Amino acid sequence: MQYHEIKVKVNKNTKPSSFIGSALRGAFGHALKETSCINPSYKCEGCFAKENCLYHEFYEQSNGYRPFRFNVEVEQKNYDFGLVLFFMEGRESDLTFLVSALSLMLNKYGLEKEHFKFPDSTFVVETFSPLKQIFLPKVSSTVLIKSLTPFILKQANRSLLKEINLEDILSSIYKRKAFFEEGKAYAKPSFTPSYELISSKSHYQKTFRRSDAQGKKIPVEGYSIEMLVKNLDQESYELLKYGELVAVGNDTVRGYGRFSVELGMAL
């Protein structure tokens, strides 16, 4: 399994709206379809080439998780962003194709309702693998889990999960890891997390994303969390570090579910 991030610097200090994840996903979809589609009908349904089409894989394929997500922040100061990719090995040629689509997005389609364009953008492609071995410090040390963008974790009935615990976060990450690395989706981790909760707080957030299909803004509800634990077991810590890469919960393609894991001082 290979992981890549295409880091995009727009070289312009235009102030974006509070959250640009949906704008990026929508504009990138238009650009990727234009660069990918070879079907005269321009439709995915019944297309002879959809099994080898990046647009179909990224936007139309329904089995499992999308192989990408956007790296953005809430209230960021400019339109810089990252496109994180989850690919099997041997797909390096697709990276050039995706950079071309991003360039088309920023030069032709633009972003948000103003269609801001960024012709002088620069692209840097980084390829990396998840950490194979992560050593925990002494068990008396603390681990801080802090959301960078809202978490959208839902229950089986699809209602928003209002109280988020560490097991919820680990379970969501585990499903993604199993899918991307093994093509499977497990309901929960194969181990029992062990830790002591020191503190946990969450803050409800409501943002809006624009739906071009519906022609209106759609509310997106989520929670920002900050959780401090100690005596965390090795497997849970490694899974959390993996989660920094793949994010957690719903709508990660739009940039939701990003978080950081920091090692603190001994209590």
N, C-alpha and C positions, 0 to 999 in steps of 0.2 A: 504494500500500500504506500502511495506517495501523497504528500500534501504540499500544496503550493499556495502562495499568496501573491497576487498581482497588486502591488502597491501603487496607487495613482495619486500624483501630486498635480493639482490643477494650476499651480503657479498664478493664482489670482485670489484676492482676499474678499471676494463676494460673500456676503453674509447669507447663509441658508436659513430655511425655516427650522423649527425646533428639532425635527427628526427627518432625515432625508432617505431612510431605508426604502420606503415604498416608491419614492421617485426614482431611485436607482434601479430597483427591480423592474419597474415598468418600462423605463427608457431602455434599459439593457435588453429586455425582451424584444422590443421592436428592432433594435440594432442587430441582435443575434439572429432573429428570423430573417432579416434582409440579407445577412451575410451567409446564412446556412441553407436557405430554402432553394431547392432546384425543381420543385413541383410547380408546373404552370398554374395550377389552381390555387396555390399558396395556402392550402389547407392541410392540416395534419391527418384528419380522418381519412383512412383508406390510402394514405400516401405510400408509394412504393419504396421510399427512401428513409422512412422514419426511424428504422432500427439503427441507422448510421448517422443520425442527424443530432447535432448538439442542441439545437433549439428544442427538439422533441424531448431529449433527455433532461434538459434543464427545466422545462416549463410544462410539458404535457404528460410525461410518463407518470403513472399513478402508483406504481409499486415501490413502497419504501420512501426513504428520505431523499431530498434533492441533493445533488453532489456539489453544492456551493452554498455560500452565504456571504453577505456583505458585512464588512467591518466598518461600523460607523459609531458615532457617539451622540448622546443627547446634548443639544445646545452647543454643537461644535462651531468653531469660528469661521470655517471655510468649507469647501466642498471636497477636500481630500478624503479618500476612502480606500478600502482594500477589498479585493475579491478573493475569498478563500475557497480553494478547490479540493475536493476529496476524490482522487482518481486512483485506479489501479495503475501499476507501473506500465511504462511503454506508451504513454500518451503525451509525450513532450510536444509533438507537432500540434496538438490542440491548443497549447498555450499561445502560440503565435496567432492562431485563428481567433482566440478569445481577446487578445490584445487589440486585434483589428476591429472587433466588434465594440470594444470599449472606446476606441478612438472614434469610430463612427457615431457612437452614442453622444460623445462630448462635442463633436464637430457638427453633426447634422441634427440630431433630435433635441439636444439640450436637456436641462433638468428643471423640474417643477413647472408650474403653470406659466412662468415667465420665459421658459425655454432658454435658460442661461447656457451659453456655449463656452467651451474652454479649449480653444485650438492649440494652446501652448502646453498642454498637459504632458507630463513625463510618466513613464511606466517602468517599474522595477519588479522583476519576477524572482521570488525566493522559493526554493525547494527544500523541504525538510522532512524529517521523520519524527514521530512522537518519541519522547524520552523513554529509553528502554529500561533504565534503572534510576530511581529517584530515592535518595537516602534521606530519611527523616532525622531530625536532630533528636536530642533527648526527649523522652516521652512527656516531660514537664513543659515543653515548648508549646506555644499556641499556634493555631492556624486560623487566619482570617479569610473568610469567603465573602466577597463583596461584588454585587452586581454593577456592571458598567452601563448596561441598558436594561430596561424592564424585563422581568421574567413573565412569560405567559405559560403557566403550567395549568393543565386542565384535568378534571376528574373524568372517570369513565363515562359519565353522562354529559361530558363536554362543557360543564359549567366551570368557571374560573376557580382554581384552587386558591383559597384565601389565606390559608396557613401553610407555609412552605417549610418543610423540615429537610434535614440533610439527606434522609433516605429518598425523598422525592427527587432531589437534585441528582443523586447518584444513579437512581433508576433511569432517569431520562438520558443521562450520559451513556450508561451501559447499553441502552437500546441502540443508540447511534453507533457506538463502537462495534457492537456485534454486527450491525448491518453493513457498515463501511468495510470492515475487515474480514467478515465471514459470510456476508449476504444473509444474515439471520436477524431476527428481532426477538429478544427475550423479554419477558415481563419484568424481571427484576435481576439484580446482580446475583452471581453464583456464590457469594459470600455474605456474611453478616457484618455490617459495619460496626466498629467499636470506637467510641469516643465519649467525651464528657462535654456537654454543652455549657458554655460559660454565659453567653448572652446571644440573643437573637432579636432582631427588629426588622420590620418591613414597612414599606410606605406605598400606599396605593397610588398608581399613576394612570392617567387617562390621556392618550394621545390620539391623533387622527391620521389616517392615511387616505389618500385620494384614490378612488377606483375609477379608471377611465371607462371601464365597461358599464358601470352604473352611473357615471357622471356626477358623483358626489363624494363627500368625505365620509369615511366609515370610522367609527370610534374603535380604538384598540385599548383594551384594559390589561394592566399588568401590575407587578409589584417589584419595587426595588428592595433588595434585601442586604443585610449585613449580619454575618453569623460568626461568632468566635467560639472555637472548640479547642480542647486539649486532649492529649493521649489518643490521637487519631491513628487508626491502624494504617499500615503501609499500603494495602490494596486500595483503600478509600482515597488516600492521598494521591496515589498514582492516577486513579480514575478522575479525580478532580483536576489534576494537571492536564489530562487528556481533554477534559471538558473545556478548558481554556481555549482549546483549538476548535472544537466542534460546536460549542455553545450548548444551551439547554432549553428545553421547552418548545413551544410553538413559534412559528414565524421567524425562525432564525435566518431564513433567506433574506429577510428585510432588515436584519441587524439586531433583532431582539435576543435576549438570553445570553449576552456576553457577561463574563465575570472574571475576576482575578482571584488568585489564591496566594496569599502571602504568609510566610513564616514569621511568627512573632517572637517575642522574648520569653524566657522562662518565667513562670509565675513565682 
